[in-house]
Amino acid sequence: MCDLFADIVRMPNRYQDIYPEPPLLDSAHLARPSAAELLTLEYFEAAPATMPEAVFDQHHVLLNLREQPHRVENWRDGVHRDFTYHKDEIVVTPAGVRSGWRWHVRSKVIVITLEPEKLERFAQSEVGILLTAAQLKNLPLFADPDICQAGVMLRDALASDDLGSAVMFESLARVFLIKLIQRYGDRYDLEAEQGFPSRRYKRVLDFIATEFGNPISLENLASEAALSPSHFARLFKRTIGQSPMQYVTCYRAEQARKLLADRDRPLAEIAIACGFADQAHFSRVFKSMHGQTPMAYRTSLTA
């Protein structure tokens, strides 16, 4: 590689930290916290410049909006690509991939940043899809006008001064993520998972999402998967990395976390509504997962 990239940047905090110009739009400052749980969007129009090679903990999806085709260079895990970037073309750079850039004309690009843990949680709970450890396919360049249009709608919602723009941004973020995951998510082949096809896995997730406030047993979940409890438990843990009942507990705690934003709702009521035995049980689980008690978390929301 040329001398310009001789000094490799090692794990900066964010892709945006080494971008040569600040974004014109940035969703990180949205007042609606739940929107930030989904993704971060920045819109850049930067003069010709370079970005040194770096490896990031986050996934990045770059959407090209420039009408005229233009020359771009990309260094990706040691491979140099010199190509013409067309409108509605996208680059997906998964977390852990070393990437550097040079562009030769003023850019018009949307950068979507995704946190792997949040993406995994969204794919499982909202889409019913199990992603592999890679999560997103490593795609240096491809065209997808529909995904780009979804990104433009996100950008326009962010730019709007309407009172409901944050709500609209959150809704459109969900649309964008569902499209991205369904088309370019690197998912497990559950059809090959010894009798645990994807449609059965989706049934299990749907059952948990519907019944989390009620008692749930391993036998209940295994019945949804049409497997014996022991076989189901082995497959579930091998695929997801935690036991079925651990997943149920995490799902309950996540739903309770959302309800804590309602300061008028008693903690004991939230505990029962989310399937915990009592407030003490809820507090123990929540603290073990989030490092603070439900009351402390609630207080932090308005701090």
JOURWO-V777785 format. One record per backbone hydrogen bond with DSSP energy under -1.0 kcal/mol. CO is the residue of the C=O (numbers start at 1). NH is the residue of the N-H. If there is no record, write none. Layout:
((CO/NH) (CO/NH))
//
This chain:
((2/5) (3/6) (14/17) (15/18) (25/43) (27/30) (32/35) (35/38) (35/39) (40/113) (41/27) (42/111) (43/24) (43/25) (44/109) (46/107) (49/103) (51/101) (53/9) (54/99) (56/96) (59/114) (60/93) (61/112) (62/91) (63/110) (64/88) (70/85) (71/104) (72/83) (73/102) (74/81) (75/100) (76/79) (79/76) (81/74) (83/72) (85/70) (86/89) (88/144) (89/64) (90/142) (91/62) (93/60) (94/97) (98/77) (99/54) (100/75) (101/51) (102/73) (108/65) (109/44) (110/63) (111/42) (112/61) (113/40) (114/59) (115/119) (116/120) (117/121) (118/122) (119/123) (120/124) (121/125) (122/126) (122/127) (123/129) (130/188) (134/136) (135/186) (137/139) (139/92) (142/90) (144/148) (145/149) (146/150) (147/151) (148/152) (149/153) (150/154) (151/155) (152/156) (153/157) (154/158) (155/159) (156/160) (162/165) (164/168) (165/169) (166/170) (167/171) (168/172) (169/173) (170/174) (171/175) (172/176) (173/177) (174/178) (175/179) (176/180) (177/181) (178/182) (179/183) (180/184) (181/185) (184/137) (185/187) (186/132) (188/190) (189/192) (190/193) (192/194) (197/201) (198/202) (199/203) (200/204) (201/205) (202/206) (203/207) (204/208) (205/209) (206/210) (207/211) (208/212) (211/214) (217/221) (218/222) (219/223) (220/224) (221/225) (222/227) (228/232) (229/233) (230/234) (231/235) (232/236) (233/237) (234/238) (235/239) (236/240) (237/241) (243/247) (244/248) (245/249) (246/250) (247/251) (248/252) (249/253) (250/254) (251/255) (252/256) (253/257) (254/258) (255/259) (256/260) (258/261) (259/262) (261/263) (262/265) (266/270) (267/271) (268/272) (269/273) (270/274) (271/276) (272/275) (278/282) (279/283) (280/284) (281/285) (282/286) (283/287) (284/288) (285/289) (286/290) (287/291) (293/297) (294/298) (295/299) (296/300) (297/301) (299/302))
//
